[in-house]
Amino acid sequence: MLRSAFRRVVSKTAFKNSLTTLRPGFFVRGYASAQDISTLLLVERNGNSIAPSTLNSLTAATKLGGEVTALVAGEEPDNVASEISKVTGISKVLVAKHKLYEHGLAEVYAPLLVTSQKKFNFTHLVAPHSAFGKNIMPRVAALLDVAQISDIIDIESPDVFIRPIYAGNAISKVKSKDPTKVITVRGTAFPPSNVAGNNAAIEVAPDADKPSMTEWISEDLQKGDRPELGSATRVVSGGRALKNRENFDKLIYGLADVLGAAVGGSRAAVDSGYCDNALQVGQTGKIVAPELYLAVGISGAIQHIAGMKDSKMIVAINTDAEAPIFQIADYGLVTDLFQAVPELTEKLKK
Ligand SMILES: Cc1cc2nc3c(=O)[nH]c(=O)nc-3n(C[C@H](O)[C@H](O)[C@H](O)COP(=O)(O)OP(=O)(O)OC[C@H]3O[C@@H](n4cnc5c(N)ncnc54)[C@H](O)[C@@H]3O)c2cc1C
């Protein structure tokens, strides 16, 4: 019954093609060859390991041409430094060891990046477009008196970048004439680099100021066995239609469990307290591009679509056949989620 109710929705490509291409920006200084380019990649850590978004950013950094130096900072960063030195595409690793670098405070990281840039004349500074990178890089750009180039999804040349604007409704081509480009990279737009086969040199990063105007107090992280939303290959997301947290926990987590999927939510679900705001997908939440995105009781507002439209396969369950989510869905089920989700979960279990 479920199977026959699925219908192919063909307008996903049309929707993507309707994205507007804006006119290019201004000109800029060029680069004679790859030797003129050298990039500093800011490594994001998950404790003692490399955050996956770093490997996607490295792919973008290598696309610029020239050498890529990784910068690892933390209280005990040696393990991450050793890990990143093995990743294909890294020429050298700079390590800054200090307890003030443990928690990604922009106030202490920014002088470290600027000092490293001044010493080695990096032409490009690259970081993931994550909370970590978004926090640090604008401060770096301000200290270097250059424009920040945010959330790039492609690189045309070392000074021409492609990035979404207006919540992904238009694609902008930006040409930067700044001598140093400060860039954040949308991880879902670049594949991760290979984690083996390299042996880059590791050296101590230049000593930089460590301003003390900001102090790290504490953090409250939810930990679990579930895949991380930003890098999961399958995501089940719930919307306002779930009605309350109990339904969200039972139905969305139940379905995610059998699929081995991460859980996401619309902003309405977050604002109504059905799920944590770390799970919000969209313009003001996380950007995801899994193999499978299952949207349950989500209307498909443009701000939500901005966060998931690059998913490889989108499946939507909604009672309203006219809901905008069906315009980008590969498969749509027009039915009541309170019947469909338990049935789907049971069938998948078998
Ligand atoms: C500046 C700004 C930023 C924003 N950022 C985000 C963001 O990052 N992420 C985000 O998600 N939103 C964001 N929003 C909010 C966004 O505009 C929408 O309000 C929100 O996405 C709606 O969430 P929803 O689809 O869960 O709820 P609704 O729009 O209320 O949709 C609920 C859907 O459930 C369907 N439904 C109802 N009952 C059932 C049932 N029993 N079975 C199946 N289907 C059912 C309905 O037909 C409807 O389509 C932002 C808004 C603004 C202004």
The ligand as a Tripos MOL2 file, in Angstrom:
@<TRIPOS>MOLECULE
LIG
   53    58     1     0     0
SMALL
NO_CHARGES

@<TRIPOS>ATOM
      1 C1         14.9200   34.4210    8.4920 C.3       1 LIG1
      2 C2         14.2740   33.0650    8.5730 C.ar      1 LIG1
      3 C3         15.0840   31.9640    8.6880 C.ar      1 LIG1
      4 C4         14.5060   30.6950    8.7560 C.ar      1 LIG1
      5 N1         15.3250   29.6040    8.8450 N.ar      1 LIG1
      6 C5         14.7590   28.3790    8.8230 C.ar      1 LIG1
      7 C6         15.5930   27.1960    8.8640 C.ar      1 LIG1
      8 O1         16.8270   27.2540    8.9500 O.2       1 LIG1
      9 N2         14.9750   25.9870    8.8010 N.ar      1 LIG1
     10 C7         13.6120   25.8440    8.7190 C.ar      1 LIG1
     11 O2         13.1270   24.7070    8.6720 O.2       1 LIG1
     12 N3         12.8270   26.9370    8.7140 N.ar      1 LIG1
     13 C8         13.3670   28.1960    8.7720 C.ar      1 LIG1
     14 N4         12.5420   29.2700    8.8000 N.ar      1 LIG1
     15 C9         11.0900   29.0490    8.9750 C.3       1 LIG1
     16 C10        10.3750   28.6560    7.7060 C.3       1 LIG1
     17 O3          9.9680   29.8310    7.0240 O.3       1 LIG1
     18 C11         9.1100   27.8280    8.0270 C.3       1 LIG1
     19 O4          8.2860   28.5580    8.9160 O.3       1 LIG1
     20 C12         9.4040   26.4710    8.6600 C.3       1 LIG1
     21 O5         10.3700   25.7760    7.8990 O.3       1 LIG1
     22 C13         8.1000   25.6590    8.7050 C.3       1 LIG1
     23 O6          8.3350   24.4480    9.3430 O.3       1 LIG1
     24 P1          7.4170   23.1720    9.0360 P.3       1 LIG1
     25 O7          7.5130   22.8440    7.5900 O.co2     1 LIG1
     26 O8          7.7580   22.1200   10.0270 O.co2     1 LIG1
     27 O9          5.9770   23.7110    9.4310 O.3       1 LIG1
     28 P2          4.7410   24.0880    8.5110 P.3       1 LIG1
     29 O10         5.1060   25.0800    7.4860 O.co2     1 LIG1
     30 O11         3.6280   24.4190    9.4480 O.co2     1 LIG1
     31 O12         4.4070   22.7420    7.7250 O.3       1 LIG1
     32 C14         3.8630   21.6160    8.3200 C.3       1 LIG1
     33 C15         3.5170   20.6630    7.1840 C.3       1 LIG1
     34 O13         3.0310   19.4550    7.7260 O.3       1 LIG1
     35 C16         1.9640   18.9900    6.9130 C.3       1 LIG1
     36 N5          1.1110   18.1370    7.7740 N.ar      1 LIG1
     37 C17         0.2320   18.5170    8.7250 C.ar      1 LIG1
     38 N6         -0.2910   17.4460    9.3340 N.ar      1 LIG1
     39 C18         0.2640   16.3580    8.7510 C.ar      1 LIG1
     40 C19         0.1200   14.9620    8.9520 C.ar      1 LIG1
     41 N7         -0.6620   14.4520    9.8990 N.pl3     1 LIG1
     42 N8          0.8550   14.1300    8.1650 N.ar      1 LIG1
     43 C20         1.6820   14.6120    7.2120 C.ar      1 LIG1
     44 N9          1.8410   15.9310    6.9750 N.ar      1 LIG1
     45 C21         1.1470   16.7930    7.7410 C.ar      1 LIG1
     46 C22         1.2570   20.2320    6.4300 C.3       1 LIG1
     47 O14         0.5670   19.9730    5.2260 O.3       1 LIG1
     48 C23         2.4270   21.1800    6.2420 C.3       1 LIG1
     49 O15         2.9180   21.1360    4.9060 O.3       1 LIG1
     50 C24        13.0950   30.5430    8.7290 C.ar      1 LIG1
     51 C25        12.2980   31.6760    8.5980 C.ar      1 LIG1
     52 C26        12.8750   32.9220    8.5360 C.ar      1 LIG1
     53 C27        11.9770   34.1180    8.3960 C.3       1 LIG1
@<TRIPOS>BOND
     1     1     2 1
     2     2     3 ar
     3     2    52 ar
     4     3     4 ar
     5     4     5 ar
     6     4    50 ar
     7     5     6 ar
     8     6     7 ar
     9     6    13 1
    10     7     8 2
    11     7     9 ar
    12     9    10 ar
    13    10    11 2
    14    10    12 ar
    15    12    13 ar
    16    13    14 ar
    17    14    15 1
    18    14    50 ar
    19    15    16 1
    20    16    17 1
    21    16    18 1
    22    18    19 1
    23    18    20 1
    24    20    21 1
    25    20    22 1
    26    22    23 1
    27    23    24 1
    28    24    25 2
    29    24    26 1
    30    24    27 1
    31    27    28 1
    32    28    29 2
    33    28    30 1
    34    28    31 1
    35    31    32 1
    36    32    33 1
    37    33    34 1
    38    33    48 1
    39    34    35 1
    40    35    36 1
    41    35    46 1
    42    36    37 ar
    43    36    45 ar
    44    37    38 ar
    45    38    39 ar
    46    39    40 ar
    47    39    45 ar
    48    40    41 1
    49    40    42 ar
    50    42    43 ar
    51    43    44 ar
    52    44    45 ar
    53    46    47 1
    54    46    48 1
    55    48    49 1
    56    50    51 ar
    57    51    52 ar
    58    52    53 1
@<TRIPOS>SUBSTRUCTURE
     1 LIG1         1 GROUP 0 **** ****
